[in-house]
């Protein structure tokens, strides 16, 4: 389209940052300065809350902050230190001609909660029942 959505005689200057329709210079509002994408008049009013009739604003928002980076970094550092310590122990044992220490793998933890109230098949986890002799 080479003409404005409202003024068919005007050429397109830019597209609205929200609705992405082409508009002329009379229909655009540069609310964040000339270097940022403009709003059309309707989207600018909607973004400011003037004509908001329970419609969500479609302007792209920043990403929500993720998990705590410091905690992740500290956990990775601890895991790395533990791996180094076990590697050193293996190296010392091999150097001294000793048997390698048995590595006990720690149970893995998960952030996913265990569902409660699910039926557990007894045949799978219960000790086997002695069979009765039929006379």
C-alpha positions as CSV (number, residue, x, y, z in Angstrom):
1,X,0.0,0.0,0.0
2,X,1.5,3.4,-1.0
3,X,-1.1,5.7,0.6
4,X,-2.2,6.5,4.2
5,X,-5.0,4.5,5.8
6,X,-7.0,7.7,6.5
7,X,-5.7,10.1,3.8
8,X,-5.6,8.3,0.4
9,X,-4.0,11.3,-1.3
10,X,-1.0,11.3,1.2
11,X,2.0,9.0,0.7
12,X,3.1,6.6,3.5
13,X,5.8,8.0,5.8
14,X,6.0,5.2,8.4
15,X,4.0,2.3,9.9
16,X,2.5,2.3,13.4
17,X,4.5,0.4,16.0
18,X,1.4,-1.2,17.4
19,X,-1.0,-2.0,14.6
20,X,1.6,-1.9,11.8
21,X,-0.6,0.0,9.4
22,X,0.8,2.6,7.0
23,X,0.2,6.2,7.8
24,X,1.1,9.7,6.6
25,X,3.0,12.4,8.6
26,X,-0.3,13.9,9.8
27,X,-1.5,10.6,11.4
28,X,1.7,9.7,13.3
29,X,2.7,10.6,16.8
30,X,6.4,10.3,17.8
31,X,5.9,10.0,21.5
32,X,9.4,8.5,22.2
33,X,11.3,10.8,19.9
34,X,12.1,10.8,16.2
35,X,14.5,7.8,16.4
36,X,11.9,5.4,17.8
37,X,9.0,3.9,15.8
38,X,5.9,6.1,15.9
39,X,2.3,5.5,17.0
40,X,-0.8,6.2,15.0
41,X,-3.2,8.6,16.7
42,X,-5.6,5.9,17.8
43,X,-2.8,3.6,19.2
44,X,-1.2,6.6,21.0
45,X,-4.5,7.4,22.7
46,X,-5.0,3.8,23.6
47,X,-1.5,3.5,25.0
48,X,-2.0,6.6,27.1
49,X,-5.3,5.2,28.5
50,X,-7.6,7.8,27.0
51,X,-9.7,5.5,24.9
52,X,-9.1,2.2,26.7
53,X,-12.2,0.2,26.6
54,X,-10.8,-2.9,28.4
55,X,-8.6,-3.6,25.5
56,X,-5.0,-4.7,26.3
57,X,-2.2,-2.6,25.0
58,X,-0.3,-4.4,22.3
59,X,3.0,-2.6,22.7
60,X,5.9,-5.0,23.0
61,X,6.9,-5.4,26.6
62,X,10.3,-6.3,28.1
63,X,10.9,-9.8,29.0
64,X,10.1,-10.8,32.6
65,X,13.1,-11.3,34.8
66,X,14.2,-14.9,34.9
67,X,15.5,-16.9,37.8
68,X,18.1,-15.4,40.1
69,X,21.4,-15.5,38.2
70,X,23.5,-15.3,41.4
71,X,22.0,-18.5,42.8
72,X,22.5,-20.3,39.5
73,X,26.2,-19.1,39.3
74,X,26.8,-20.2,42.9
75,X,25.3,-23.6,42.2
76,X,27.4,-24.1,39.1
77,X,30.5,-23.0,41.0
78,X,29.8,-25.5,43.8
79,X,29.2,-28.3,41.3
80,X,32.5,-27.5,39.5
81,X,34.4,-27.5,42.8
82,X,32.9,-30.9,43.7
83,X,33.9,-32.3,40.4
84,X,37.4,-31.0,40.7
85,X,37.7,-32.5,44.2
86,X,36.6,-35.9,43.0
87,X,39.0,-35.8,40.1
88,X,41.8,-35.0,42.4
89,X,40.9,-37.9,44.7
90,X,40.9,-40.2,41.7
91,X,44.2,-38.9,40.5
92,X,45.8,-39.3,44.0
93,X,44.4,-42.9,44.2
94,X,45.8,-43.8,40.8
95,X,49.2,-42.3,41.6
96,X,49.5,-44.1,44.9
97,X,48.4,-47.4,43.4
98,X,45.3,-47.6,45.5
99,X,41.9,-48.8,44.4
100,X,39.8,-46.0,43.1
101,X,37.3,-44.8,45.7
102,X,33.8,-45.7,44.9
103,X,31.9,-42.8,43.6
104,X,28.5,-42.5,45.2
105,X,26.3,-40.5,43.0
106,X,24.1,-38.1,44.9
107,X,20.4,-38.4,44.2
108,X,19.3,-35.7,41.8
109,X,16.9,-33.1,43.0
110,X,14.3,-31.5,40.9
111,X,12.2,-28.4,41.2
112,X,9.2,-30.3,40.0
113,X,7.0,-31.2,42.9
114,X,5.9,-34.8,43.4
115,X,2.2,-35.2,42.7
116,X,0.3,-36.4,45.8
117,X,-2.6,-38.7,45.9
118,X,-1.6,-40.9,42.9
119,X,-2.2,-44.6,43.3
120,X,1.0,-46.6,43.5
121,X,0.9,-50.2,42.3
122,X,1.7,-52.3,45.3
123,X,3.2,-55.1,43.1
124,X,5.9,-52.7,42.0
125,X,7.2,-51.4,45.3
126,X,6.0,-53.8,48.0
127,X,8.1,-56.8,49.0
128,X,7.0,-60.0,47.4
129,X,4.4,-61.9,49.3
130,X,5.0,-65.5,50.1
131,X,2.7,-67.8,48.2
132,X,0.4,-70.1,50.1
133,X,0.7,-73.8,49.6
134,X,-2.6,-75.3,48.5
135,X,-3.4,-78.6,50.2
